[in-house]
């Protein structure tokens, strides 16, 4: 979509890099919700996949505009998943916690940014113990890796954990049964190490950014034909039927899915909320819904954030939730950091959502992710081209529901006496800037809801 830029010139706004929709909920037994002390001599284990040349560009590489990096570092910074190995590691963890009080796992930590160079130190530091590691014992898919690469790579499907020495044979049996590789990389010691350099707070980054004013043109709807507009909007990917995406997976896996995407006798994918059961002998469950309004950020970035929050809440309202305070939100932020005006717009959006709207509503955002490199640049026959994403906030709302059966759908019931009520949340203002209608006519507009 061509949209006005900060310098008054039109620029291409859209998504050449994938946008992320992420969020999940789960349950954990109270006895497993806290890490246990790690005694000296406990085995420190890496469970799951081997070390690989992945993520070695780190945040510096993954946050660079696509096309601006050297090829080998671009490849090293790409995450490459292994679903089969992830499943095996999860089965090992499941077999352990299902042992209840005999669970051999004393403490567990995921392996994310920084690889095991971050995960292992955090694991032992949280338990107030030290550790000795042997990097040569780390399973390694690429033998040419240096010690630094072994210690810092971000290969996927790995966990680190502490297992008491006496429980190690039992843990080994579980891993062998599930065919999941593991390695004893080190042992806990009484002597602690000074980890303030590694785990302390880094110096705060200062970014000198400025807000920019855009010259926006009003969206004129006076000459739009209603029939043509309806046909265009229904063909827009953001509005059109998503059956082709939904039917590639099993929507009833586990047998505890109470509300999936398809609704009614004609199986139309228009459900506002997903609901799952907490077990096979209860009606209690979990509800979750998504909200996003990224196109509005081309006009008013804080408004796009508020609308994403609003959409997630009005979607999850189709399920039974006792109190809005029980809602938890996952915020996934994407922005083209460094692009003129976008850093300031991101700051204003975070402030509008995190410091103003959510506290007013009484809901919290305990978790989220971000990608600050939502811009793609390339050269086409000597011509420099770029596609820049707008500030994009994707919100996943989730909460417990006391009765999964009491979930509403958009299906109209004509066989009962009922009324169809329009609730105008726009209070008659009809601000169409950034709307699907504006997009299908190649417009942005100047006023966002």
Secondary structure as the mmCIF struct_conf table of DSSP 4:
data_model
#
loop_
_struct_conf.conf_type_id
_struct_conf.id
_struct_conf.beg_label_comp_id
_struct_conf.beg_label_asym_id
_struct_conf.beg_label_seq_id
_struct_conf.end_label_comp_id
_struct_conf.end_label_asym_id
_struct_conf.end_label_seq_id
STRN STRN1 UNK A 2 UNK A 4
TURN_TY1_P TURN_TY1_P1 UNK A 6 UNK A 7
BEND BEND1 UNK A 8 UNK A 9
STRN STRN2 UNK A 10 UNK A 12
STRN STRN3 UNK A 13 UNK A 13
BEND BEND2 UNK A 14 UNK A 14
BEND BEND3 UNK A 16 UNK A 17
HELX_LH_PP_P HELX_LH_PP_P1 UNK A 18 UNK A 19
HELX_RH_3T_P HELX_RH_3T_P1 UNK A 30 UNK A 32
BEND BEND4 UNK A 33 UNK A 34
HELX_LH_PP_P HELX_LH_PP_P2 UNK A 35 UNK A 37
TURN_TY1_P TURN_TY1_P2 UNK A 40 UNK A 41
STRN STRN4 UNK A 43 UNK A 48
BEND BEND5 UNK A 49 UNK A 49
HELX_LH_PP_P HELX_LH_PP_P3 UNK A 50 UNK A 50
STRN STRN5 UNK A 51 UNK A 51
BEND BEND6 UNK A 53 UNK A 53
BEND BEND7 UNK A 55 UNK A 55
TURN_TY1_P TURN_TY1_P3 UNK A 56 UNK A 57
HELX_RH_AL_P HELX_RH_AL_P1 UNK A 58 UNK A 62
TURN_TY1_P TURN_TY1_P4 UNK A 63 UNK A 63
BEND BEND8 UNK A 64 UNK A 64
HELX_LH_PP_P HELX_LH_PP_P4 UNK A 65 UNK A 65
STRN STRN6 UNK A 66 UNK A 66
TURN_TY1_P TURN_TY1_P5 UNK A 67 UNK A 67
BEND BEND9 UNK A 68 UNK A 69
HELX_RH_AL_P HELX_RH_AL_P2 UNK A 71 UNK A 76
TURN_TY1_P TURN_TY1_P6 UNK A 77 UNK A 77
BEND BEND10 UNK A 78 UNK A 78
HELX_RH_AL_P HELX_RH_AL_P3 UNK A 83 UNK A 97
TURN_TY1_P TURN_TY1_P7 UNK A 98 UNK A 99
HELX_RH_3T_P HELX_RH_3T_P2 UNK A 100 UNK A 102
STRN STRN7 UNK A 105 UNK A 110
TURN_TY1_P TURN_TY1_P8 UNK A 113 UNK A 115
HELX_RH_AL_P HELX_RH_AL_P4 UNK A 116 UNK A 126
TURN_TY1_P TURN_TY1_P9 UNK A 127 UNK A 128
STRN STRN8 UNK A 130 UNK A 133
HELX_RH_3T_P HELX_RH_3T_P3 UNK A 135 UNK A 137
BEND BEND11 UNK A 138 UNK A 138
STRN STRN9 UNK A 140 UNK A 140
BEND BEND12 UNK A 141 UNK A 141
TURN_TY1_P TURN_TY1_P10 UNK A 143 UNK A 144
HELX_RH_AL_P HELX_RH_AL_P5 UNK A 147 UNK A 152
BEND BEND13 UNK A 156 UNK A 157
STRN STRN10 UNK A 158 UNK A 163
HELX_RH_3T_P HELX_RH_3T_P4 UNK A 165 UNK A 167
HELX_RH_AL_P HELX_RH_AL_P6 UNK A 168 UNK A 178
TURN_TY1_P TURN_TY1_P11 UNK A 179 UNK A 179
STRN STRN11 UNK A 182 UNK A 189
BEND BEND14 UNK A 190 UNK A 191
HELX_RH_AL_P HELX_RH_AL_P7 UNK A 196 UNK A 199
BEND BEND15 UNK A 200 UNK A 200
HELX_LH_PP_P HELX_LH_PP_P5 UNK A 201 UNK A 205
HELX_LH_PP_P HELX_LH_PP_P6 UNK A 216 UNK A 218
TURN_TY1_P TURN_TY1_P12 UNK A 222 UNK A 223
HELX_RH_AL_P HELX_RH_AL_P8 UNK A 226 UNK A 235
BEND BEND16 UNK A 236 UNK A 236
TURN_TY1_P TURN_TY1_P13 UNK A 237 UNK A 239
BEND BEND17 UNK A 240 UNK A 240
HELX_RH_AL_P HELX_RH_AL_P9 UNK A 243 UNK A 246
TURN_TY1_P TURN_TY1_P14 UNK A 247 UNK A 248
BEND BEND18 UNK A 249 UNK A 249
TURN_TY1_P TURN_TY1_P15 UNK A 251 UNK A 252
HELX_RH_3T_P HELX_RH_3T_P5 UNK A 253 UNK A 255
STRN STRN12 UNK A 257 UNK A 259
BEND BEND19 UNK A 261 UNK A 261
STRN STRN13 UNK A 262 UNK A 263
TURN_TY1_P TURN_TY1_P16 UNK A 264 UNK A 267
STRN STRN14 UNK A 268 UNK A 269
BEND BEND20 UNK A 272 UNK A 272
STRN STRN15 UNK A 274 UNK A 277
BEND BEND21 UNK A 278 UNK A 279
TURN_TY1_P TURN_TY1_P17 UNK A 280 UNK A 281
BEND BEND22 UNK A 283 UNK A 283
STRN STRN16 UNK A 285 UNK A 292
HELX_RH_3T_P HELX_RH_3T_P6 UNK A 294 UNK A 298
TURN_TY1_P TURN_TY1_P18 UNK A 299 UNK A 299
HELX_RH_AL_P HELX_RH_AL_P10 UNK A 301 UNK A 316
TURN_TY1_P TURN_TY1_P19 UNK A 317 UNK A 318
BEND BEND23 UNK A 319 UNK A 319
BEND BEND24 UNK A 322 UNK A 322
HELX_RH_3T_P HELX_RH_3T_P7 UNK A 324 UNK A 326
STRN STRN17 UNK A 328 UNK A 334
STRN STRN18 UNK A 336 UNK A 336
TURN_TY1_P TURN_TY1_P20 UNK A 337 UNK A 338
BEND BEND25 UNK A 339 UNK A 339
TURN_TY1_P TURN_TY1_P21 UNK A 340 UNK A 341
HELX_RH_AL_P HELX_RH_AL_P11 UNK A 342 UNK A 350
HELX_RH_PI_P HELX_RH_PI_P1 UNK A 351 UNK A 357
HELX_RH_AL_P HELX_RH_AL_P12 UNK A 358 UNK A 361
TURN_TY1_P TURN_TY1_P22 UNK A 362 UNK A 362
STRN STRN19 UNK A 364 UNK A 371
STRN STRN20 UNK A 373 UNK A 373
STRN STRN21 UNK A 375 UNK A 380
TURN_TY1_P TURN_TY1_P23 UNK A 381 UNK A 382
STRN STRN22 UNK A 383 UNK A 388
HELX_LH_PP_P HELX_LH_PP_P7 UNK A 389 UNK A 391
STRN STRN23 UNK A 392 UNK A 401
BEND BEND26 UNK A 402 UNK A 402
TURN_TY1_P TURN_TY1_P24 UNK A 404 UNK A 405
BEND BEND27 UNK A 410 UNK A 410
TURN_TY1_P TURN_TY1_P25 UNK A 414 UNK A 415
BEND BEND28 UNK A 416 UNK A 416
TURN_TY1_P TURN_TY1_P26 UNK A 425 UNK A 428
TURN_TY1_P TURN_TY1_P27 UNK A 433 UNK A 434
HELX_RH_AL_P HELX_RH_AL_P13 UNK A 436 UNK A 440
TURN_TY1_P TURN_TY1_P28 UNK A 441 UNK A 442
BEND BEND29 UNK A 446 UNK A 446
#
